[in-house]
Amino acid sequence: MLRRGDRGPEVTELQLRLGRLNLYIGDADGTYSVQVEDAVRRYQLARAIDSDEPGVYGAATRALLEKETPEP
């Protein structure tokens, strides 16, 4: 699970995946910022994912995003 304030390569991968869907346009710097949180929330709303906390990259969000986007 990733949330605002987290840092590292998993966040970078998340940023790149969200960028492929034009949901995140910032730098892939590995920081789970407010912008990343907002992009995750928009993705969750668009895909009707309600089993993860809004804006948190949990198991359900991750599974669908990884299925929908190629590995960066």
N, C-alpha and C positions, 0 to 999 in steps of 0.2 A: 504494500500500500504506500502510495506517495501522496504528500499533501504540501500545502504552501510552507515554505521554509526549508524543504528538503533540497539536497544538492547531490550531484553526481552523474555518472554515465547513464543511469536509468532515466533520469530526468531529461538528459540530452536526447535520448532515443524517443521519449514521449514528445518532446518539442518537435522533433523531425517528423514523427508520424502525424501529429496535429497539423503541421505545416503542409504536409502532402494533401490534406483535406481543406486547406485554406482557412483553418480555424485559428492558427497561431502564425503571426508574421514577424515575431521578434527574433532575436539572436538565439541560436541553440547553444546556450552558455551553461547548461546544467543546473540552473537555478529555478526552482518551482516558485515562480513569482505570482503576483495577482493576475497578470496577463495569462499565465498558464492555467491558473485556477479557473479563470473565466472561460478559456477555450475548452477545458474539460467539462465545465458546466454546460456550455452550449452543445457539445457533443452528446452529453448525457440526455439533455432535453430533446434533441433531434432524434435520438435513437430510443427514447422512452426507457432509459435505464434508471430504475428507481431503487435498486438494491444496494447501491453505493451512495454514500453521503455526497450531496451536490458539491462539485468541484474537487472531490477527492478521487484519485486514480486507484480505485479498488479492483478486486478480482473480476467483477462483471464488466466493468468499463475496459479493463485491460484485455480481456479475452476477445471482446468484440472489436476493439481498435486493432489488435494484432491480426485478427482474421481479415479485417477490411483493408489494411495497409501492408505493403511489403516491408521487410526488415530494412532499416536504413543502412 
